[in-house]
Each structure stands twice: as C-alpha cells, then as structure tokens.
C-alpha cells in the first residue's frame, strides 16, 4: 500500500494556531551529527537526544533532523513495489515517502523511551486535486506521548517548510506538536482516536471542511489511556481493528494486520517480538476466516502462512 504526499498541498490555506519553536541549540546539535553514526538509528537517536533537556526537546530535535536530512522519494510514489519502510532503509537511502518519515520518527522515540505511533489516514489536497477526485491521498504521520499528554505531528510536511527561508528566521514548525483542532482540518486518520478530540470530524465533515462539527462525545481519554496500560502489539492490533470499524475496508484491514505481523517477525531477532508476531498473524488468520473474503483468501492466506512459518522457524533456530 502506498502512502502518498502531494507536493501541491496548499500549506498557506491552513495556518495552525500553534506551532513548535525549535531552539538554536537543538538545531546546532542536530547539524553536528557525524555521518559515521547516521546509518544506525540507535546511535543517531542517542546522539540527538543527548542535546535535549526534555522529552519535548527530543521530539523537536528528532523532527528537525529527519525533516532536514531525509528527502521525499518521488520514485517510490510511482512504484508500488519499492519500499523503504524500516528505519534502517530510510537512513540508508536518505529518502522516503510519508510512511518512512513517520516510522523513522517512531523508531527514534522508541529508542529513547518515548511512546509514539505511526498514524495512517489521508491528507487534505488542494482544490484542483479534489475536483479531479484525486483528494483521497493516503498519508502517514505520528502521535506521541510527551510531557504527560498525547500530541500530534507531521514530519513529512515539516520537511517541506524546512526548505524555505522563513524557517531559518523563525525556527517554527507549524506541523510539529500542532493543536489537534487545527491539525484535524488537514489530516484525517483512519482511527478517529488520533484526532485527539472529543468530537472528531467525520469523513464527510473533513472533506467538506465543515465549520460546524457534530457532537459525538468520543471517549478520547479512555481510548488513549488504554494505550499506556497495555502491551504495544495489542494496541497496534486494536488500532487496526478501530480503523476497520471506521472505514469498513476489509482488504486494507487484513493487509494492515499482515504488515504489522511482519514488522514484529522481521528485522533483528527478538524472541518476545517474534512470539507477538505469531499472535498477530494468528489473529489475521482468524479475521480472514471470519470476514469470509473468498477471493482475497487466495491472495492473503499464503502471506499469513509464510509469516507464521517464518516466525516459528526463527524461534526454533534460536533455541
């Protein structure tokens, strides 16, 4: 699945009411990162974090370094089969689409003990793209638990503004730690909890840019607090299920579960994560059966079976 970013997004239309300010000392520290550590996300995040005094400053310096050093990969936008979705691949290529930006930011945060998630959804395009029915642009960004509260940011869009002279004068990131109400005007997450609002916008309200939002009284506090008290892999499975409940897209739901399973089974060996990957693939298997996706079963079942087999083999090899 591709998560696209439109160069033609009209940033000036949506000036956020709050934007993060990046102090000079963070910029100077980030710019001093030696190339010898830039292929190792653990060494790089540790170095960047060493220049920060608070969790919020860590978020700012991670966002700044990624926005400045990772280029948007136009080739990947055109090529469905090309991926750079792991932190290592993004650093190696120094290119990514929005999912790569978001996953690298998430990895930096995880390395430094900060809770962060990659959020999937859609970005709001400009008038021309909407009139041509091309506004359904998939996009990815991040939610992060910092200084005792959940906040939202989009490093991909921040990468665009960092290339402009105005950033050098103001050191402002209007897409980093943005007020949820403003952010929700330009970003529609598949899982409504990531709007961080009691009255999240509906899909219709988002695309119509409605000024009046219907009252929903979404249990946002309870929904987010659960994420802090449960194992991460259970949260990520629940987020996939919540997005499915909102979107009613069975194929995307199963694809997301499979993608999630491989993110736990692949990469460097970790017995706990591989075991959790088995549970994720087993859940995907059960959901595929429950939803009775007959044609899709032919496509997805082999991938699920391969994931389970690979995970079991990895565990056996390490015993």
FISETOR-131028 format. One record per residue (C-alpha): residue in one letter; x, y, z. Coordinates in steps of 0.2 Angstrom, whole numbers, padded with zeros to 4 digits, always signed. Each point is the difference from the previous one (the first is absolute). Example, Ala and Ser with C-alpha at 12.3 -4.5 7.8 and 13.67 -1.06 7.14 Angstrom:
2
a+0062-0022+0039;s+0006+0017-0003;
END
This chain:
319
x+0000+0000+0000;x+0007+0017-0005;x-0002+0015+0012;x+0001+0015-0011;x+0005+0018+0003;x-0005+0014-0012;x+0013+0013-0004;x-0015+0011-0005;x-0007+0000+0017;x-0006+0018+0005;x+0009+0003+0016;x-0004+0019+0000;x-0019-0004+0001;x+0002-0008+0017;x+0011+0010+0012;x-0001-0009+0017;x-0003+0009+0016;x+0015-0007+0008;x+0016-0006-0006;x+0016-0007+0009;x+0015+0012+0001;x+0017-0009-0002;x+0014+0008+0010;x+0017+0004-0008;x+0009-0012+0011;x-0010-0015-0006;x+0002+0005-0018;x+0019+0002+0003;x+0001-0016+0008;x-0010-0009-0013;x+0011+0007-0014;x+0016-0006+0009;x-0005-0019-0002;x+0014-0009-0008;x-0003-0010-0015;x+0008-0015+0008;x-0015-0002+0011;x-0014+0004-0012;x-0003-0018-0006;x-0004-0006+0017;x-0016+0006+0007;x+0004-0004+0018;x+0017+0009+0000;x-0008+0015-0009;x-0015+0001+0011;x+0011-0001+0015;x+0011+0014-0006;x-0014+0011-0005;x-0009-0003+0017;x+0016+0005+0009;x-0002+0018-0005;x-0017+0001+0007;x-0006+0004+0017;x-0018-0006+0000;x-0011-0012-0009;x-0007+0014-0010;x+0017+0005-0006;x+0004-0018-0005;x-0016+0001-0011;x+0006+0016-0008;x+0018-0005-0003;x-0006-0017-0008;x-0013+0009-0011;x+0013+0013-0005;x+0014-0012-0005;x-0012-0012-0010;x-0008+0015-0009;x+0016+0007-0005;x+0010-0016-0005;x-0013-0011-0007;x-0006+0004-0018;x-0017-0003-0007;x+0001-0015-0011;x-0010+0004-0016;x+0005-0017-0008;x-0008-0010+0014;x-0016+0010-0003;x-0001-0007-0017;x+0006-0018+0004;x-0011-0010+0010;x+0013-0014+0002;x+0014+0011+0007;x+0000+0001+0019;x+0011+0009+0013;x-0011-0002+0015;x+0013-0005+0013;x+0010+0012+0010;x+0016-0008-0007;x-0006+0002-0018;x-0005+0018+0002;x+0017+0004+0007;x+0009-0010-0013;x-0009+0008-0015;x-0002+0017+0008;x-0017+0000-0009;x-0018-0004+0005;x-0018+0003-0003;x-0011+0005+0015;x+0000-0018+0008;x+0019+0000+0000;x+0001+0017+0008;x-0013-0005+0013;x+0008-0017+0004;x+0017+0007+0002;x-0007+0013+0012;x-0009-0014+0010;x+0016-0010+0001;x+0010+0015+0007;x-0013+0002+0013;x-0001-0018+0005;x+0019-0001+0001;x-0001+0014+0013;x-0015-0006+0010;x-0013+0011-0007;x-0016-0007-0005;x-0004+0003-0019;x-0011-0007-0013;x-0001+0002-0019;x-0017+0006-0005;x-0008-0005-0017;x-0013+0010-0009;x-0002+0014-0013;x+0006+0017-0003;x-0011+0014-0006;x+0006+0005-0018;x-0003+0016-0010;x-0015+0005-0010;x+0006-0007-0017;x+0004-0017+0007;x-0017-0001+0009;x-0009+0005-0015;x+0009-0014-0010;x-0005-0012+0014;x+0018-0002+0004;x-0003+0006+0018;x+0001-0017+0008;x+0018+0001+0002;x+0006-0012+0013;x+0012+0007+0013;x+0009-0004+0016;x+0006+0010+0015;x+0003-0003+0019;x-0008+0001+0017;x+0011+0002+0015;x-0002-0001+0018;x+0011+0014+0007;x+0001+0010+0016;x-0016-0009+0007;x-0011+0002-0015;x-0003-0006-0018;x+0005+0011-0014;x+0000+0000-0019;x+0012+0004-0013;x+0004-0002-0019;x+0019-0001-0004;x-0003-0003-0018;x-0009+0017-0002;x+0013+0008+0012;x+0013-0006-0012;x-0008+0012-0014;x+0001+0015+0011;x+0018-0003+0006;x+0005+0003-0018;x-0007+0018+0000;x+0010+0015+0007;x-0014+0005+0012;x+0004-0015+0011;x+0018+0006+0002;x-0007+0017+0007;x-0013-0007+0011;x+0005-0018+0005;x-0018-0004-0001;x-0008-0017-0005;x-0019+0003-0002;x-0002-0019-0003;x+0009-0005+0016;x-0010-0002+0016;x-0014+0009-0008;x-0017+0003+0009;x-0011-0014-0004;x-0015+0011-0005;x+0011+0008-0014;x+0009-0016-0004;x-0017-0009-0003;x-0004+0012-0014;x+0014-0007-0011;x+0002-0017+0006;x-0013-0014+0001;x+0006-0016+0009;x-0008-0017-0003;x-0001-0002+0019;x-0011+0015+0007;x+0010-0001+0017;x+0015+0008-0009;x-0010+0016-0003;x+0003+0002+0019;x-0018+0009+0001;x-0016-0004+0009;x-0009+0004-0015;x+0011-0006-0015;x-0005+0005-0017;x-0009-0013-0011;x+0006-0004-0017;x-0013+0010-0008;x+0004+0015+0012;x+0018-0001-0004;x-0001+0000-0019;x-0014+0013+0000;x+0011+0010+0013;x-0016+0003+0010;x+0001+0014+0012;x-0013-0008+0012;x+0005-0017+0007;x-0013-0011+0006;x+0001-0005+0019;x+0006-0018+0002;x+0007+0000+0018;x+0013-0013-0006;x+0008-0008+0016;x+0017+0007-0005;x+0008+0000+0018;x-0005-0018+0003;x+0006-0006-0018;x+0017+0008+0002;x+0003-0005+0018;x-0002-0018-0005;x+0015+0002-0011;x+0011+0004+0014;x-0006-0015+0011;x+0001-0014-0013;x+0014-0009-0010;x+0004+0009-0016;x-0004-0014-0012;x-0018-0001+0007;x-0002+0019-0002;x+0006-0001-0018;x-0012-0015-0004;x-0014+0010+0009;x+0004+0016-0011;x-0001-0011-0016;x-0017-0006+0006;x-0006+0018+0005;x+0005+0006-0018;x-0010-0014-0008;x-0015+0004+0011;x+0001+0018-0007;x+0004-0004-0018;x-0008-0017-0003;x+0014-0005-0012;x+0003-0018+0003;x+0015-0002-0012;x+0009+0015+0007;x-0004-0007+0018;x+0008-0017-0004;x+0015+0008-0010;x+0003+0011+0016;x+0000-0015+0011;x+0012-0010-0011;x+0011+0015-0001;x+0000+0002+0019;x+0004-0018+0002;x+0016+0001-0011;x+0005+0015+0009;x+0002-0011+0016;x+0007-0015-0009;x+0012+0008-0011;x+0016+0010+0004;x+0012-0004+0014;x-0005-0015+0010;x-0010+0003+0016;x-0008-0015+0007;x-0014+0010+0009;x-0004+0010-0016;x+0000-0016-0011;x-0012-0009+0012;x-0011+0016-0001;x+0001-0001-0019;x-0007-0018+0001;x-0015+0007+0010;x-0003+0014-0013;x+0001-0012-0015;x-0011-0013+0009;x-0013+0015+0003;x+0001+0005-0018;x-0003-0019-0005;x-0016+0000+0011;x-0006+0017-0006;x+0003-0006-0018;x-0011-0015+0004;x-0013+0010+0009;x-0002+0013-0014;x-0001-0014-0013;x+0010+0009-0013;x-0001-0014-0013;x+0010+0008-0014;x+0012+0009+0011;x+0003-0016+0010;x+0010-0006-0015;x+0011+0016+0001;x+0002+0002+0019;x+0000-0017+0007;x+0017-0005-0007;x+0008+0016+0007;x-0008-0004+0017;x+0006-0018-0001;x+0018+0006-0005;x+0000+0012+0015;x-0005-0014+0012;x+0013-0012-0007;x+0014+0013+0000;x-0004+0005+0018;x+0000-0018+0006;x+0016-0004-0009;x+0009+0015+0007;x-0005-0005+0018;x+0006-0018-0004;x+0017+0006-0007;x+0003+0010+0016;x-0004-0014+0012;
END
